[in-house]
Amino acid sequence: MIEKKRDQSANTRSSRAFLDYYLCPNEFARFCVTPQSHSFRGYFRFGNATCYGNLAESLPGNSPNGSMFNALASTKIDSNGAIHLPFDLNEIIDNFRLERYVDRQGADSFLQDGYYFLRPLLPLAIRKRIQRLVFRRRLSSKFPTWPVDCSVEQVLEQMMALAIQSTGASEIPFIWFWPDGKYSGLTMTHDVEGQKGADYCDSLMDLDDSYKIKAAFQLIPEGAYKCFDSLVSKIQSRGFETNIHDLDHDGRLYEQKERFQRRATKINAYGRQYGIKGFRSGSMHRNQEWFNLLNFQYDMSVPTVSHLEPQKGGCCTVTPYFVDEILELPLTTIQDHGMFHVLSVRSLNLWQQQIEAILAHYGLISFIVHPDYITNSAEREQYRQLLEYIARLRDEGSIWVALPAEINSWWRERSQLQLVPVGGSWEVRGRGSERACVAFATLVNGKVTYRIKDHSQS
């Protein structure tokens, strides 16, 4: 577990999710759970966010699609400034991130297993039709929210509003999310699924390089290409990143725990052999409760909202988060396959809509574009336009375009930084502090607003 440099009082433990997100001084986080003789598990609202978990004082709903009790009405601030919540904040945030609100034993799980059993026999047109039907079915639910779900950020911002109100402070200092005062981080990744994609990697790197954007290539170690070794060497020699992508991409990695353990042993060995720090499963399959069996620094297998992925759910956040020792870098935008072949969208509008939503919560903008799917001129041109748009955002100075390994290093450094008072001001201390910024949260017309202290003064 990442070492947390915090005291472990009862209030601090209740505020873990808040403190890990903002890295503000402990005294500004005084959340506690209202003691109750009973609690009920289900869906409820907290401000504008849909939540799932144990709720005291009222009966939560069985579904996120009906009317729900708003727990904000039962949240109290006492005369000492303590904030009494009718739920456990840490539980609610973990239920989002670890997808504990999802029914893993329901009909969807059975249908998914059947689909992957029959997939090799199904024509492409039939597979696309099934994917569209699944998407429309999931879109009928109000939670998670399509095309971007920021429930974690919404809940934590509401907690920050309560913290400001409870302390009477005009603003609360915290350590800004991204280095050098950037509003957001952005990473481009390429999953290489077959020999066609492997053969196109050189051309794709040329295209990325033409916009001065380096990307990470996720490679399948067993059975997908003629020569895995040479592909790894070629990509790394050009300054691009390589990560392990499943074992053989057969859609069965997370089907059974025993099989996963056997395959994880092989996957970990490939990671050690090639000095690789990151992992992504095939088809975004995942079970975060098993991540402790993977020996990687970061994973990239969890979508923010999973309407267009085989496995339903989503982590409901656009911010990286730790699962024990592994940092999860969530997928926060639609994959090229979903864009081109499921929705048949031929513009940047959806990607731009997602980017704007992520920027509004200062999150990670992450993409998957497959070399296998952009060999045709129309798809390649759409990707070129995306690169041009990313380069423009980067050149305006608002986003940090980085490799997943760089983002992993920053979030690990940030998690260990401390904000300390110095001469009536605040200063960031610790490794990486030279890139860190002090920020302040305040309320403007009832809405949490952030300002970043000038980096040269932080």
C-alpha positions in Angstrom: 0.0 0.0 0.0 1.2 3.5 -0.8 2.4 5.0 2.5 0.1 7.8 3.7 1.8 10.5 5.7 -1.3 11.3 7.7 -2.4 10.9 11.3 -5.0 8.2 11.8 -7.6 9.8 14.1 -11.2 8.6 13.7 -12.1 11.8 11.7 -9.1 11.5 9.5 -9.9 7.9 8.7 -13.5 8.9 7.8 -12.0 11.6 5.5 -9.4 9.3 3.7 -11.0 9.7 0.2 -11.3 13.4 0.6 -7.7 13.9 1.8 -6.2 11.6 -0.8 -8.0 13.5 -3.5 -7.2 17.1 -2.4 -4.1 16.6 -0.2 -5.2 19.5 1.9 -4.3 19.8 5.6 -6.2 17.4 7.9 -7.8 20.1 9.9 -10.0 21.1 7.0 -11.5 17.6 6.7 -13.8 16.9 9.6 -16.2 14.3 8.2 -17.8 11.7 10.4 -20.5 9.1 9.9 -23.8 9.7 11.8 -24.3 6.7 14.1 -27.5 4.8 13.4 -29.0 1.6 14.7 -29.7 0.5 11.1 -28.7 1.3 7.5 -29.9 0.2 4.1 -27.8 -0.4 1.0 -28.9 1.0 -2.4 -29.0 4.1 -4.5 -29.5 7.7 -3.3 -28.5 11.2 -4.3 -26.0 13.5 -2.7 -26.5 16.9 -4.3 -26.4 16.3 -8.0 -24.5 13.0 -7.8 -26.0 9.5 -7.8 -24.4 7.3 -5.1 -24.6 3.7 -4.1 -23.9 2.3 -0.6 -25.2 2.1 2.9 -27.5 5.0 3.9 -28.8 5.8 7.4 -32.0 7.8 8.1 -33.9 6.9 4.9 -34.5 4.0 2.6 -32.3 4.1 -0.6 -33.6 2.9 -4.0 -33.0 -0.4 -5.7 -32.4 1.4 -9.0 -30.7 4.6 -10.1 -33.6 5.3 -12.5 -36.3 6.2 -10.1 -36.8 9.0 -7.5 -34.1 8.8 -4.8 -33.6 10.3 -1.4 -31.1 13.2 -1.4 -28.7 12.6 1.5 -27.4 16.2 1.4 -30.6 17.2 3.3 -29.6 14.9 6.2 -26.0 16.2 6.4 -25.4 18.4 9.4 -22.6 20.7 10.6 -22.4 20.9 14.4 -21.3 23.8 16.5 -17.7 22.5 16.6 -17.5 22.4 12.8 -17.8 18.6 12.4 -19.7 17.4 9.3 -22.0 14.5 10.1 -22.8 12.4 7.0 -25.6 9.8 6.8 -23.2 7.5 4.9 -19.5 6.5 4.9 -17.7 8.7 2.4 -14.9 6.2 1.8 -17.4 3.4 1.1 -19.2 5.5 -1.4 -16.0 6.5 -3.3 -14.7 2.9 -3.3 -18.1 1.7 -4.5 -17.7 4.0 -7.5 -14.1 3.3 -8.3 -14.1 -0.4 -7.7 -17.5 -0.8 -9.5 -19.1 -2.5 -6.5 -22.5 -1.2 -7.6 -22.5 -3.6 -10.5 -24.3 -6.9 -10.4 -21.7 -9.4 -11.5 -24.0 -12.4 -11.4 -26.8 -11.1 -13.5 -28.0 -11.7 -17.0 -25.4 -9.4 -18.5 -22.6 -11.6 -17.2 -24.2 -14.7 -18.7 -24.7 -13.0 -22.1 -21.1 -11.7 -22.1 -19.7 -15.2 -21.6 -21.9 -16.5 -24.3 -20.9 -13.7 -26.7 -17.2 -14.5 -26.3 -17.8 -18.2 -26.8 -19.6 -17.5 -30.1 -17.6 -14.5 -31.2 -15.1 -16.3 -33.5 -18.2 -17.7 -35.4 -20.0 -14.4 -35.7 -19.7 -12.2 -38.8 -18.5 -8.6 -38.2 -21.9 -7.2 -39.1 -23.6 -9.3 -36.5 -21.1 -8.4 -33.8 -21.6 -4.6 -34.6 -25.4 -5.1 -34.3 -25.1 -6.8 -31.0 -22.8 -4.0 -29.7 -25.3 -1.3 -30.8 -28.2 -3.2 -29.0 -26.1 -3.4 -25.8 -25.2 0.3 -26.0 -28.9 1.3 -26.4 -29.9 -0.8 -23.5 -27.2 0.7 -21.2 -28.0 4.2 -22.4 -31.5 3.8 -21.0 -30.1 3.8 -17.5 -29.4 7.2 -15.8 -26.2 5.8 -14.1 -23.4 5.8 -14.9 -23.8 8.9 -17.0 -22.9 8.8 -20.7 -20.6 10.0 -22.3 -18.6 10.9 -19.2 -19.4 10.1 -15.6 -17.7 12.3 -13.0 -19.7 11.1 -9.9 -16.5 10.8 -7.8 -15.5 14.4 -8.6 -19.0 15.6 -8.0 -19.2 14.0 -4.5 -15.8 15.2 -3.5 -16.5 18.8 -4.7 -19.7 18.8 -2.6 -17.6 17.7 0.3 -15.2 20.6 -0.3 -18.2 22.9 -0.2 -19.2 21.5 3.1 -15.6 21.8 4.4 -15.5 25.5 3.5 -18.8 26.1 5.2 -17.9 24.2 8.3 -14.6 26.0 8.9 -15.8 29.5 8.0 -12.6 29.9 5.9 -12.8 31.9 2.7 -10.8 29.3 1.0 -9.1 26.0 1.6 -5.5 25.2 0.3 -4.7 22.0 -1.4 -2.1 20.5 -3.7 -3.1 21.0 -7.3 -3.9 17.8 -9.3 -1.4 18.2 -12.2 2.2 19.4 -12.5 3.2 22.9 -13.5 -0.3 24.2 -13.0 -1.8 22.3 -16.0 -5.6 22.0 -16.0 -5.5 18.4 -17.1 -3.4 15.5 -18.2 -3.8 13.7 -21.5 -2.4 10.4 -22.7 -2.7 8.6 -26.1 -2.5 4.8 -26.2 -2.6 2.3 -29.0 -3.7 -1.3 -28.4 -2.2 -3.6 -31.1 -4.6 -6.5 -31.7 -3.2 -8.4 -34.6 -0.5 -8.6 -37.3 -2.3 -6.0 -39.4 -1.9 -3.5 -36.5 1.7 -4.6 -35.8 2.6 -3.9 -39.5 1.0 -0.4 -39.2 2.9 0.7 -36.0 5.7 2.4 -37.9 3.2 4.6 -39.9 1.2 5.3 -36.8 4.4 6.4 -34.9 5.2 8.7 -37.9 1.8 10.3 -37.6 2.1 10.8 -33.9 5.6 12.2 -34.2 4.4 14.7 -36.8 2.4 16.3 -34.0 5.1 15.8 -31.4 2.9 13.4 -29.5 4.4 10.3 -28.0 2.0 7.4 -27.3 2.0 4.0 -25.4 1.6 0.8 -27.4 -0.1 -2.1 -25.6 1.3 -5.4 -27.0 -0.1 -8.9 -26.7 2.8 -11.2 -25.7 1.5 -14.6 -26.9 0.3 -15.5 -30.4 -0.7 -12.2 -31.9 2.3 -11.2 -34.0 5.2 -12.8 -35.8 7.9 -11.4 -33.5 7.0 -9.8 -30.2 10.6 -9.0 -29.3 11.3 -7.0 -32.4 8.1 -5.0 -32.1 8.9 -4.1 -28.5 12.4 -3.0 -29.5 11.2 -1.0 -32.5 8.6 1.0 -30.6 10.9 1.7 -27.6 13.8 2.8 -29.8 11.6 5.6 -31.1 10.8 7.0 -27.7 7.3 5.5 -27.5 6.1 3.4 -24.5 5.3 -0.3 -24.5 2.9 -2.1 -22.1 1.6 -5.6 -21.7 -1.9 -6.1 -23.3 -3.5 -9.2 -21.8 -1.8 -12.5 -22.5 -3.5 -13.8 -25.7 -6.6 -11.5 -25.9 -9.1 -14.3 -26.0 -11.6 -12.5 -23.8 -11.3 -15.0 -20.9 -8.6 -13.5 -18.7 -11.0 -12.6 -15.8 -13.5 -15.5 -16.3 -12.3 -17.6 -13.4 -9.9 -16.7 -10.6 -7.8 -19.9 -10.9 -7.3 -19.2 -14.6 -6.5 -15.6 -13.9 -3.8 -16.6 -11.3 -2.1 -18.8 -13.9 -2.2 -16.2 -16.6 -1.2 -13.4 -14.2 2.0 -15.4 -13.4 2.9 -15.4 -17.1 1.8 -11.8 -17.6 4.0 -10.7 -14.7 7.0 -12.6 -16.1 6.6 -10.8 -19.5 6.5 -7.5 -17.6 9.8 -8.3 -15.8 11.5 -9.6 -18.9 10.8 -6.4 -20.9 11.0 -3.9 -18.0 7.4 -2.9 -18.5 5.5 -1.0 -15.8 1.9 -0.9 -17.2 -0.9 -3.3 -18.1 -4.2 -3.3 -19.9 -6.5 -6.3 -20.3 -8.1 -7.3 -23.5 -11.5 -5.8 -24.3 -11.3 -3.7 -21.0 -12.2 -6.8 -18.9 -11.4 -6.3 -15.3 -11.9 -7.4 -11.7 -10.2 -4.8 -9.5 -10.5 -7.1 -6.5 -7.8 -9.3 -8.2 -5.4 -6.5 -9.1 -3.1 -7.6 -6.2 -2.1 -10.5 -8.4 -0.6 -8.2 -11.0 3.0 -7.0 -10.5 2.7 -3.7 -12.4 2.8 -0.1 -11.3 -0.3 1.0 -13.2 -3.3 -0.5 -15.0 -5.4 1.0 -17.8 -8.3 -1.4 -18.0 -11.2 0.5 -16.3 -13.4 2.8 -18.3 -15.1 5.8 -16.7 -18.4 4.7 -18.1 -18.6 1.3 -19.9 -21.6 1.6 -22.2 -19.6 0.7 -25.3 -17.4 -1.9 -23.6 -18.2 -5.7 -23.3 -18.3 -5.5 -19.5 -20.8 -3.1 -18.0 -20.1 -0.6 -15.2 -17.4 2.0 -15.0 -15.3 3.6 -12.2 -17.3 6.9 -12.4 -14.2 9.1 -12.2 -11.9 10.9 -14.5 -9.1 11.1 -12.0 -6.3 8.4 -11.5 -6.7 6.4 -8.2 -4.9 3.7 -6.3 -6.1 0.1 -6.0 -3.7 -1.0 -3.3 -0.3 -0.6 -4.9 -1.5 -0.3 -8.5 -2.4 3.1 -9.9 -5.5 3.0 -12.2 -5.4 5.3 -15.2 -9.1 5.2 -16.3 -10.1 5.3 -19.9 -12.1 8.5 -20.1 -13.1 8.8 -23.8 -14.7 6.5 -26.4 -12.4 4.1 -28.2 -11.9 4.4 -31.9 -13.7 1.1 -32.5 -16.8 2.3 -30.7 -16.6 5.7 -32.5 -16.0 4.3 -36.0 -17.8 0.9 -36.1 -20.5 0.9 -33.4 -21.8 4.5 -33.5 -20.5 5.3 -37.0 -19.6 8.8 -35.9 -17.5 10.7 -38.5 -16.6 13.9 -36.6 -14.7 15.0 -33.5 -17.8 16.2 -31.8 -18.1 13.4 -29.3 -14.4 13.4 -28.4 -14.5 17.1 -28.0 -17.6 16.9 -25.8 -15.8 14.3 -23.6 -12.7 16.4 -23.4 -14.7 19.5 -22.3 -16.4 17.5 -19.5 -13.1 16.1 -18.3 -11.5 19.5 -18.3 -14.4 20.8 -16.2 -13.3 18.4 -13.5 -9.5 18.7 -14.1 -9.2 15.0 -14.9 -7.2 12.7 -17.1 -8.1 12.7 -20.8 -7.1 9.2 -22.1 -7.6 7.7 -25.5 -7.4 4.2 -27.2 -6.7 4.3 -30.9 -5.9 0.9 -32.5 -3.4 0.7 -35.4 -5.6 -2.2 -36.6 -8.6 0.2 -37.2 -7.1 3.3 -38.8 -5.4 1.9 -41.9 -8.3 3.2 -44.0 -8.0 6.8 -45.2 -11.3 8.0 -43.6 -10.4 6.7 -40.1 -6.9 7.9 -40.4 -8.0 11.4 -41.3 -10.3 11.5 -38.3 -7.5 10.5 -36.1 -5.2 13.1 -37.7 -7.8 15.7 -36.9 -7.9 14.5 -33.3 -4.1 14.8 -33.0 -4.3 18.4 -34.5 -6.9 19.3 -31.8 -4.8 17.8 -29.0 -1.7 19.6 -30.2 -3.7 22.9 -30.2 -4.8 22.4 -26.6 -1.2 21.5 -25.6 0.2 24.6 -27.3 -2.3 26.8 -25.5 -0.8 25.5 -22.3 -3.9 24.1 -20.7 -3.1 20.3 -20.8 -0.1 18.2 -20.1 0.4 15.6 -22.8 2.4 12.7 -21.3 3.0 9.0 -21.5 1.2 6.7 -19.0 4.5 6.0 -17.2 5.0 9.8 -16.7 1.5 10.2 -15.4 2.1 7.3 -13.0 5.3 8.8 -11.7 3.6 12.2 -11.1 0.6 10.7 -9.2 2.9 8.6 -7.0 5.0 11.6 -6.2 1.9 13.8 -5.6 0.5 11.2 -3.2 3.5 11.7 -0.9 3.7 15.5 -1.0 2.8 17.6 2.0 1.3 21.0 2.3 2.8 22.9 5.2 2.3 26.5 6.6 5.2 28.8 6.1 5.2 32.4 7.3 1.4 33.0 6.8 1.4 31.1 3.4 1.5 27.5 2.3 4.3 25.5 0.7 4.5 22.1 -0.9 7.2 19.8 0.5 8.6 16.5 -0.8 10.0 14.8 -3.9 8.5 16.4 -7.0 7.5 19.6 -5.1 9.3 21.8 -7.7 6.5 20.9 -10.2 3.7 21.0 -7.7 1.4 24.0 -7.2 -0.6 25.3 -4.2 -4.2 25.7 -5.1 -7.2 27.2 -3.2 -10.8 26.1 -3.2 -13.5 28.7 -2.6 -17.3 29.1 -3.0 -18.6 31.4 -5.7 -22.4 31.6 -5.8 -22.5 28.2 -3.9 -20.2 26.5 -6.4 -16.7 25.2 -5.6 -14.2 27.2 -7.7 -10.4 26.6 -7.8 -7.5 29.0 -8.3 -3.9 28.0 -8.7 -1.2 30.0 -6.9 1.4 31.3 -9.3 3.8 28.4 -9.8 6.9 30.6 -9.4 5.7 31.5 -5.9 4.6 28.0 -4.7 
